[in-house]
Amino acid sequence: MPDPTLHEPPLPRTWSESDRLVPRAVVRPLRRFASTEAAGGVVMLAMAIAALAWANSPAGESYTEVWGTALTVHLGDLAHIDLSLRGWINDLAMAFFFFVVALEIKRELVRGELRDPRAAALPAIAALGGMVVPAAIYALFNSGGAGADGWGIPMATDIAFAIGVLSLVGRRVPSSLIIFLLTLAIVDDLGAIVVIAVFYTSDMSLGWLALGVASIVVALGLKRVDVRSLVPYALLAAFCWFALHESGVHATLAGVAFGLLTPSLPFIERPLFGLQARALVDRAEEMIEAEDLSSGEDEHGEEADALNQLIVLAEETQPPLDRLEHRLVPWTTFAIVPVFALANAGVQLSWDDLVGAFTEPVTLGVMLGLVLGKAVGIFTFALVAIRLGIGKHPVGASWPQLFGVAMLGGIGFTVALFVTELAFEPGAVADQAKVGILAASAIAGIAGYTFLRVVGRAHDHDHHTHS
């Protein structure tokens, strides 16, 4: 008997999948670009360059005016939040960024490299070196000075930039080093979150802090009684953000807390999906056939009910963590972080200011902390861990390649700029730190890429010679 599905017309293609000029020449190439590791870093870099160009253009004053625009929110007598446009981006939009970072951290802790203590030991110890050594170098230049509070600036590696540059090196780098750098950067972010929470918190209001903690406890209670709708959690997260903002603890930590609360297991076990899905599909087909035979309408909505249940079943078979990460990563990568870069990377500089900045202790501390401190700290701590047998040497990687990846750790952009905003008031010192961040990230990226290309060729040559 012939298969009836062979004679069914093909499903209609969407506009973006059609052969029209715009989808073929623009939409699909952009979609392919957005799926690459380097895409987020490229967009962020473009926004940083745009910010610098804007701030140093004839319309440079408008840069400060636009991002300094006051936006006040009143909710009766309960809430009065008075922030600049940059403040809303740094406090609210970045809470979403840290929410996604927390999702990535939890995924690694539950299912990734951080699940196995022995596999996680090497990148975790290397990350510790990549935080301690840069902070110490910065402190050498700035202890007791106007920039003393900025020691946390050179501690964090920018995941998007670092992984993007590493992906440009191509197959010359073994996959074990990509996993090493990704895990290191995630541990790095976890360390930065702790530093922000402990050291970059203003005078605290214990009452508001207690309310913020209470909202997290309520969310844990809802999770325990199996409340699956995202709505109550979103409302609790919003209240937590407000309470932390009022308490003096940085409000972005609300995103971290609720990211770590997100369930990493599906509500419906995957082996049950097939059985339940088949039953719902059969039921929907019966309703459709009955409707066709009677030429009437589905008065009770049973067909729609079956299809809706099928949608819910498909969603709840996927862990909430994966669902949220899949939905939010494009927004954080291509909207939130680039806008953050546009709002924070613009530094007004004359040639004299630029030359003078490189003699300032803040700029030197940030630059040497990121470029030198990261490379030395990551590589030295990794070397000691491997020699002591605590961590395993990345498979297929040479020592020079490991050092090249450590150099890429000096690309500190998003979190480094964020800590700068927490450490310093807007002004000369903050601008000096930003110059250091931008220069160091460029130097570390170019130097790390070039070094890995060169040692990759040498590694391939030696491998072919011995084989």
C-alpha positions in Angstrom: 0.0 0.0 0.0 1.6 3.4 -1.0 2.5 5.8 1.8 -0.1 8.6 1.7 2.4 11.0 3.1 4.3 10.8 -0.2 1.5 12.6 -2.0 1.0 15.3 0.7 2.0 18.8 -0.5 5.2 20.1 1.1 4.9 22.5 4.0 5.0 26.1 2.8 8.3 27.9 3.4 8.4 31.0 5.5 9.5 34.3 4.1 13.0 34.0 5.6 13.4 30.6 3.9 12.2 31.7 0.5 14.4 32.4 -2.6 13.6 36.1 -2.6 16.5 38.5 -2.8 16.4 39.9 0.8 16.1 36.5 2.6 18.8 35.0 0.3 21.3 37.8 0.4 20.7 39.3 3.8 18.6 37.3 6.3 20.1 33.9 6.0 23.7 35.1 5.9 23.0 37.2 9.1 21.4 34.1 10.7 24.5 32.0 9.9 26.8 34.8 11.3 24.7 35.1 14.5 25.2 31.3 15.2 29.0 31.6 15.3 31.0 32.0 18.6 32.6 35.2 17.3 29.4 37.0 16.5 28.7 38.4 19.9 32.2 39.7 20.3 32.1 41.4 16.9 28.8 43.2 17.7 30.1 44.3 21.1 33.4 45.5 19.5 31.4 47.5 16.9 29.4 49.2 19.7 32.5 50.0 21.7 34.1 51.6 18.6 30.9 53.5 18.0 30.9 54.7 21.6 34.5 56.0 21.2 33.7 57.6 17.9 30.6 59.3 19.2 32.3 60.6 22.4 35.1 62.0 20.4 33.1 63.5 17.5 32.0 67.1 17.2 28.7 65.9 18.9 30.7 64.4 21.8 28.8 66.4 24.4 25.6 64.7 23.4 27.1 61.3 24.4 27.3 62.4 28.0 23.9 64.1 27.8 22.1 61.2 26.3 23.4 58.5 28.7 23.1 60.9 31.7 19.4 61.6 31.0 17.5 61.1 34.3 14.7 58.6 34.2 12.6 58.4 37.4 10.1 55.7 38.2 7.3 56.3 40.8 5.1 53.6 42.2 3.0 55.7 44.6 4.7 55.9 48.0 6.2 52.4 47.6 8.9 53.0 45.1 11.0 56.0 43.9 13.9 55.0 41.6 15.9 57.8 40.2 18.6 56.7 37.8 20.2 57.9 34.7 19.7 56.1 31.4 23.2 54.6 31.9 22.2 53.7 35.4 19.1 51.8 34.2 21.3 49.9 31.7 23.9 49.1 34.3 21.5 48.1 37.1 18.5 46.6 35.3 19.6 45.4 31.9 22.8 43.9 33.3 20.7 42.0 35.8 19.4 40.0 32.8 23.0 39.6 31.7 24.0 38.2 35.1 20.9 36.0 35.1 22.1 34.3 31.9 25.6 34.1 33.4 24.1 32.3 36.4 22.2 29.9 34.1 25.5 29.1 32.4 27.2 28.6 35.7 24.5 26.3 37.0 24.5 24.3 33.7 28.3 23.7 34.1 27.8 22.8 37.7 25.1 20.3 37.0 25.9 18.8 33.6 29.2 20.4 32.4 32.9 20.5 33.2 32.3 21.8 36.7 30.3 18.7 37.7 33.5 16.6 37.9 35.7 18.1 40.5 38.9 16.6 38.9 38.0 17.9 35.5 37.0 21.3 36.9 40.2 21.5 39.1 42.5 22.8 36.4 40.4 25.7 35.0 39.1 26.6 38.5 42.7 26.8 39.9 43.8 28.7 36.7 40.9 31.1 37.1 42.0 31.8 40.7 45.5 32.7 39.5 43.9 34.8 36.8 42.0 36.8 39.5 44.7 37.0 42.3 47.7 38.0 40.2 46.0 40.8 38.2 44.4 42.3 41.4 47.9 42.2 43.1 49.5 43.9 40.1 46.9 46.6 40.1 47.3 47.1 43.9 51.1 47.6 43.4 50.4 50.7 41.3 47.4 52.1 43.2 47.5 51.1 46.8 46.6 54.1 48.9 45.9 56.3 45.8 42.8 57.7 44.2 42.3 54.5 42.2 42.7 52.0 45.1 39.1 50.8 44.9 39.6 49.5 41.3 41.5 46.4 42.1 38.6 44.2 41.0 38.6 45.7 37.5 41.3 43.4 35.9 40.0 40.2 37.5 37.4 39.1 34.9 37.7 37.6 31.4 35.1 38.5 28.8 33.7 35.1 27.6 32.3 36.4 24.3 35.5 38.2 23.2 37.9 35.5 24.4 36.0 32.5 22.9 35.4 34.6 19.7 39.1 35.2 19.2 40.0 31.6 20.0 37.4 30.4 17.4 39.2 32.6 14.8 42.4 30.6 15.4 40.6 27.6 14.0 41.7 24.0 14.1 45.2 24.8 15.3 43.8 24.8 18.8 42.6 21.5 20.3 39.0 21.4 21.6 40.2 20.7 25.1 41.6 24.2 25.3 38.3 25.7 24.1 36.6 23.8 27.0 39.4 25.0 29.3 39.0 28.7 28.4 35.1 28.5 28.6 35.2 26.8 32.0 37.8 29.2 33.2 35.8 32.2 32.1 32.7 30.9 33.8 34.6 30.4 37.1 36.0 33.9 36.6 32.5 35.3 36.3 31.5 33.5 39.5 34.5 35.1 41.2 33.5 38.5 39.9 30.0 38.0 41.2 31.4 37.3 44.7 33.7 40.3 44.5 30.8 42.6 43.5 28.6 41.2 46.2 31.2 41.5 49.0 33.4 44.5 48.1 31.4 46.7 45.8 28.3 47.2 48.0 27.3 50.6 49.4 25.9 51.2 52.9 23.3 48.5 53.5 19.7 48.8 54.6 19.1 45.5 56.5 15.3 45.8 56.2 15.3 46.0 52.4 18.0 43.3 52.2 15.7 41.0 54.4 12.9 41.6 52.0 15.1 40.7 49.0 16.2 37.5 50.7 12.5 36.8 51.6 11.5 37.0 47.9 14.2 34.4 47.1 12.8 32.1 50.0 9.3 32.5 48.6 10.6 31.5 45.1 12.2 28.4 46.7 8.9 27.6 48.3 7.0 27.9 45.0 9.6 25.7 43.4 9.3 23.1 46.1 5.5 22.8 45.7 6.0 22.4 41.9 4.7 25.8 40.7 5.8 25.8 37.0 4.5 29.1 35.6 7.2 31.6 35.1 4.9 34.5 36.0 5.2 34.4 39.8 9.0 33.9 39.6 9.3 36.9 37.3 7.3 39.0 39.7 9.4 37.8 42.6 12.6 38.5 40.7 11.4 42.1 39.9 10.6 42.7 43.6 14.0 41.2 44.6 15.8 43.5 42.2 14.0 46.5 43.7 14.6 45.4 47.3 18.3 44.8 46.6 18.5 48.2 44.8 17.0 49.9 47.9 19.2 47.9 50.3 22.5 49.0 48.8 23.5 45.6 47.6 24.0 45.7 43.9 20.7 44.9 42.2 22.2 42.8 39.5 22.7 40.1 42.1 18.9 39.4 41.9 19.6 38.1 38.4 22.3 35.8 39.8 20.1 34.5 42.6 17.1 33.6 40.3 19.4 32.2 37.6 20.8 29.7 40.1 17.3 28.9 41.3 16.2 27.9 37.8 15.5 24.1 37.6 18.0 22.2 35.5 15.8 19.1 35.2 12.7 18.7 33.0 9.3 18.6 34.7 8.3 15.6 32.5 10.8 12.8 32.0 11.9 12.3 28.4 11.0 8.6 28.2 7.3 9.6 28.9 7.2 12.2 26.2 6.7 9.8 23.3 3.8 8.0 25.0 2.0 11.1 26.0 2.7 12.9 22.8 1.3 10.0 20.7 -1.9 9.9 22.8 -2.4 13.7 22.3 -1.7 13.5 18.6 -4.2 10.7 18.2 -6.8 12.6 20.1 -6.3 15.7 18.0 -6.5 13.7 14.8 -9.8 12.1 16.0 -11.2 15.6 16.7 -10.1 16.9 13.3 -11.6 13.8 11.5 -14.9 14.1 13.4 -15.1 17.8 12.6 -14.5 17.1 8.9 -17.2 14.4 8.8 -19.8 16.5 10.5 -18.8 19.7 8.7 -19.4 21.4 12.0 -17.3 23.3 14.5 -15.4 21.9 17.5 -17.8 23.5 20.0 -16.0 22.3 23.1 -12.5 23.2 21.9 -11.3 19.6 22.5 -9.0 19.8 19.4 -7.4 23.1 20.5 -7.1 21.7 24.1 -5.2 18.6 22.8 -2.9 20.8 20.7 -2.2 23.1 23.6 -1.5 20.2 25.9 1.0 18.9 23.2 2.8 22.3 23.3 3.0 22.3 27.1 4.2 18.7 27.0 7.0 19.6 24.5 8.0 22.6 26.6 8.0 20.8 30.0 10.1 17.9 28.6 12.9 20.5 28.1 14.5 21.7 31.3 13.5 25.3 32.2 17.2 26.2 32.4 17.7 25.2 28.8 14.5 26.9 27.6 15.4 30.2 29.3 19.0 30.1 28.1 17.9 29.4 24.6 15.5 32.4 24.6 17.6 34.9 26.5 21.2 34.3 25.1 20.4 36.1 21.8 19.0 39.1 23.6 21.9 39.4 26.0 24.5 38.8 23.2 23.0 41.0 20.6 21.1 43.6 22.5 21.9 44.0 26.2 25.7 43.7 26.1 26.2 45.8 23.0 24.0 48.6 24.4 26.0 48.3 27.7 29.2 48.8 25.6 27.7 51.7 23.8 26.7 53.4 27.1 29.9 52.8 28.9 32.9 52.6 26.5 32.7 56.2 25.3 35.7 58.1 26.7 36.4 61.6 25.5 40.1 61.8 24.7 42.5 64.3 23.1 45.9 63.1 22.0 47.5 64.6 25.1 44.9 62.9 27.3 45.6 59.6 25.6 49.3 59.8 26.0 49.0 61.0 29.6 46.6 58.2 30.5 49.3 55.6 29.9 51.4 57.2 32.6 48.5 57.2 35.1 48.7 54.4 37.8 45.1 53.4 37.2 45.6 52.9 33.5 48.9 51.1 34.0 47.5 48.9 36.8 44.5 47.8 34.6 46.6 47.2 31.5 49.4 45.3 33.2 46.9 43.5 35.4 45.0 42.2 32.3 47.8 41.7 29.8 50.6 40.5 32.1 48.7 39.4 35.3 46.1 37.3 33.5 48.7 35.4 31.3 51.1 34.8 34.2 48.5 34.0 36.8 46.5 31.6 34.7 49.5 29.8 33.2 51.5 29.6 36.5 48.6 28.3 38.6 47.7 25.8 35.8 51.3 24.6 35.6 51.5 24.1 39.4 48.1 22.2 39.4 49.3 19.9 36.6 52.7 19.3 38.2 51.1 18.5 41.6 48.6 16.1 39.9 45.6 18.1 41.0 44.5 18.9 37.4 44.9 17.1 34.1 46.8 18.6 31.2 44.3 19.5 28.4 44.4 16.6 25.9 46.4 17.3 22.7 47.6 20.8 23.9 51.2 21.9 24.1 52.5 24.1 26.9 52.9 27.1 24.5 49.3 26.7 23.4 48.2 26.7 27.0 50.1 29.9 27.5 48.5 31.4 24.4 45.0 30.7 25.8 46.1 32.3 29.1 47.0 35.4 27.1 43.4 35.6 25.8 42.3 35.7 29.5 43.5 39.3 29.4 40.5 40.3 27.3 38.4 41.9 30.0 35.6 44.0 28.7 32.0 43.7 29.9 32.5 42.8 33.6 35.7 45.0 33.8 33.7 48.1 32.6 30.9 47.1 34.9 33.2 47.0 38.0 34.7 50.4 36.9 31.2 51.9 37.1 30.9 50.4 40.6 34.4 51.4 41.8 34.6 55.0 40.6 32.3 58.0 40.2 32.2 59.3 36.6 35.3 61.4 35.9 39.0 61.3 35.1 39.8 58.2 37.2 37.0 56.1 35.6 38.1 57.3 32.2 41.7 56.2 32.9 40.4 52.8 33.9 38.3 52.5 30.7 41.3 53.4 28.5 43.3 50.7 30.3 40.5 48.1 29.7 40.1 48.9 26.0 43.8 49.0 25.3 44.5 45.8 27.3 41.7 43.9 25.7 43.0 44.9 22.2 46.6 44.0 23.1 45.6 40.7 24.8 43.3 39.7 21.9 45.8 40.5 19.1 48.8 39.1 21.0 47.0 35.9 22.0 45.6 35.3 18.5 49.1 35.8 16.9 50.9 33.7 19.4 48.4 30.8 19.0 48.7 31.0 15.2 52.5 30.8 15.4 52.7 28.0 18.0 49.9 26.2 16.2 51.9 26.0 13.0 55.0 24.8 15.0 52.8 22.2 16.8 51.4 20.9 13.5 54.9 20.8 12.0 56.3 18.8 14.9 53.4 16.5 14.8 53.8 15.8 11.1 57.6 15.3 11.5 57.2 12.7 14.2 54.5 10.9 12.4 
